[in-house]
Amino acid sequence: MRALSLLAFTACVPTGSWASWGTAGGGAGGAPGTTQAAANVPAARPELVAAGAGRQLQRLTTDETSDELAPHPSPDGKWLLYTSTIERDGASASRILRSRIDGRGAIMLTSESGNATSPAWLPSGASFLAVSDAMGGHDIVRMMKVAPHAATSRILSDRDVADPGGLAVSPDGTHVAFHCSIGGEWTLAVARTDGSELTTLVPGVFPAWSPDSKRLVFHRQVGAQWQLFVTDAEGGELTQLTEGAIDNAPAWSPDGKVIAFLSNRGYNRYPDADGSAPTNVFAIRADGSGLVQLTDGNRKVATPAWGRDGKLYFAANDAGTMDLYRLDVDRAALTSAE
C-alpha cells in the first residue's frame, strides 16, 4: 500500500510514496470530474486571496527550492512546526523545521539525510510526535526536545502500524490519532501517546480532534469524492458532514464551533481546472451547517490548522512552490452563516 501524499487529498486514489508526502506532485492522476455548481462562489480569480469570512492573508515563508507544508502552531501560540520537502537525487526528502509563529527564524530539527513528516505538538510544547525513519523504520516517534538532533523515542514501529501518517495529538495530551494501512484500506487508529492501547476505528484519513478530545473529524472516500465525517474517538456513531464536492483536510477550531477544510467547490469557474485543482479553504459549523468560503483563487491549498490566535495557517502554491500562509478570519461571520 502506497502512502498518502499531503497534496493527494483531491484525487480519487491516494498517490505517491512515503518520501513524497508533502510534495506538489501528489494528486495529479485520477481526479474525478465533479459537477459542483459555482453558486455562492465569488468570481474567478487567478491568484490566492482572502474571500468571504476570510480577511487579511499573509505569506509566511518564501523558499523557492522546497515545499513547506503541514504548519502546526504550538500550544502557546509562539512557534510553528512544519515540513519542508526537497528533491534530492531524483527523489523527495522531507524534514521538520521550527520557526516563530510568523515564519521567521526557521531551524531544521530533523536530519537532512532522512525523512520526517507529520509533526504534532504535545500539549507542553516541549516535545512533539512525528513519523520518521530515524530509527530504521517508518515509525511514529517522539522527539524529546524541540531542538536540532534531539533524542528520539519510538512510540509505534512500522511492525505495529503500516504507513502511518496524519498524526494529531488530542488536546488533553493523552492520545494520538492517525491513519494507517490495514488490509489495503486507509483506516483511522488511536493510541495513547506512549504507544499503548492501540485501537483501530473506521476507514478514513487525516483526523483532527475536537477541543474536548472526544471526537474526530476526518475525510474518507464516498464514491469518486472525499467527504468529511465525524466519529467518536472510541469508535461508534459516524456522521457525514459534507457532500457534493471534494472536501478534505478538516481542522477543528479551538472553541469547537467551526471546522475549516479544503474543497474544490467552484473549480469549474476556471477553464483549465480538472477537479483536482484549484482547492480553497472553506468552513462549516461543527454540525455541518453554515458553509462559508475563506480563500479564493486558481491555486492549490493544503494542510490547514488553527492557531491559538484564532487564525488559520496553511500551505499554498500561489508563488510557485508550496509556502506557508496565515489568514485572519471573521469569526462572527463564521458562526452567523446560514
Secondary structure, 3 states (H helix, E strand, C coil): CCCCCCCCCCCCCCCCCHHHCCCCCCCCCCCCCCCCCCCCCCCCCCCCEECCCEEEEEECCCCCCCEEEEEEECCCCCEEEEEEEEEECCEEEEEEEEEECCCCCCEECCCCCCCEEEEEECCCCCCEEEEECCCCCCEEEEECCCCCCCCEEEEECCCCCEEEEEEEECCCCCEEEEEEEECCEEEEEEEECCCCCCEEEEECEEEEECCCCCEEEEEEEECCEEEEEEEECCCCCEEECCCCCCEEEEEECCCCCEEEEEECCCHHHCCCCCCCCCCEEEEEECCCCCCEECEECCCCEEEEEECCCCCEEEEECCCCCCEEEEEEECHHHHHHCC
